């Protein structure tokens, strides 16, 4: 049976989201100050770029609002 586009989206989006969550957990392992040394500036830079990429990616999924044409 052929997979629908909605089924394919759900399958791929779930798998890719889980991959991202696992990688974020892995990044979180770097927070151990007994093993790693970092500054507040380092952390701000890391999360700034992550948050910017999330915002950019989320915007790609937005549904444009249809506006009525007026002169």
C-alpha positions as CSV (number, residue, x, y, z in Angstrom):
1,X,0.0,0.0,0.0
2,X,1.4,3.4,-1.0
3,X,2.2,5.9,1.7
4,X,0.2,9.2,1.6
5,X,2.1,12.5,1.7
6,X,0.6,13.1,5.2
7,X,1.8,9.7,6.4
8,X,5.3,10.3,4.9
9,X,5.4,13.7,6.6
10,X,4.5,12.3,10.0
11,X,7.0,9.5,9.7
12,X,9.9,11.7,8.5
13,X,9.1,14.6,10.8
14,X,8.8,12.3,13.8
15,X,12.1,10.6,13.1
16,X,13.9,13.9,12.4
17,X,12.5,15.6,15.5
18,X,13.6,12.7,17.6
19,X,17.1,12.9,16.1
20,X,17.3,16.6,16.9
21,X,16.1,16.0,20.5
22,X,18.7,13.3,21.0
23,X,21.4,15.6,19.6
24,X,20.3,18.4,22.0
25,X,20.6,15.9,24.9
26,X,24.1,15.2,23.7
27,X,24.9,18.9,23.6
28,X,23.6,19.1,27.1
29,X,26.3,16.6,28.2
30,X,28.8,19.4,27.5
31,X,27.3,21.3,30.5
32,X,29.4,19.2,33.0
33,X,31.8,21.8,34.4
34,X,34.0,19.1,35.9
35,X,34.8,17.9,32.4
36,X,34.4,21.0,30.2
37,X,35.3,24.7,30.6
38,X,33.2,27.4,28.9
39,X,32.1,31.0,29.4
40,X,28.7,32.5,29.5
41,X,29.5,34.1,26.1
42,X,30.2,30.7,24.6
43,X,26.8,29.4,25.8
44,X,25.0,32.6,24.5
45,X,26.6,32.1,21.1
46,X,25.6,28.4,20.9
47,X,22.0,29.0,21.8
48,X,21.7,32.2,19.8
49,X,22.5,30.3,16.6
50,X,20.3,27.4,17.6
51,X,17.4,29.7,18.3
52,X,17.9,31.6,15.1
53,X,17.8,28.4,13.1
54,X,14.7,27.2,14.9
55,X,13.0,30.5,14.1
56,X,14.0,30.3,10.5
57,X,12.9,26.7,10.1
58,X,9.5,27.4,11.9
59,X,8.9,30.3,9.5
60,X,9.1,27.9,6.6
61,X,6.1,26.0,8.0
62,X,3.9,29.1,8.4
63,X,0.6,29.3,6.7
64,X,0.3,32.6,4.8
65,X,-2.9,34.5,5.6
66,X,-4.9,35.3,2.6
67,X,-5.7,38.9,2.4
68,X,-8.5,40.4,0.5
69,X,-7.3,42.6,-2.4
70,X,-8.1,46.3,-2.2
71,X,-7.1,49.3,-4.2
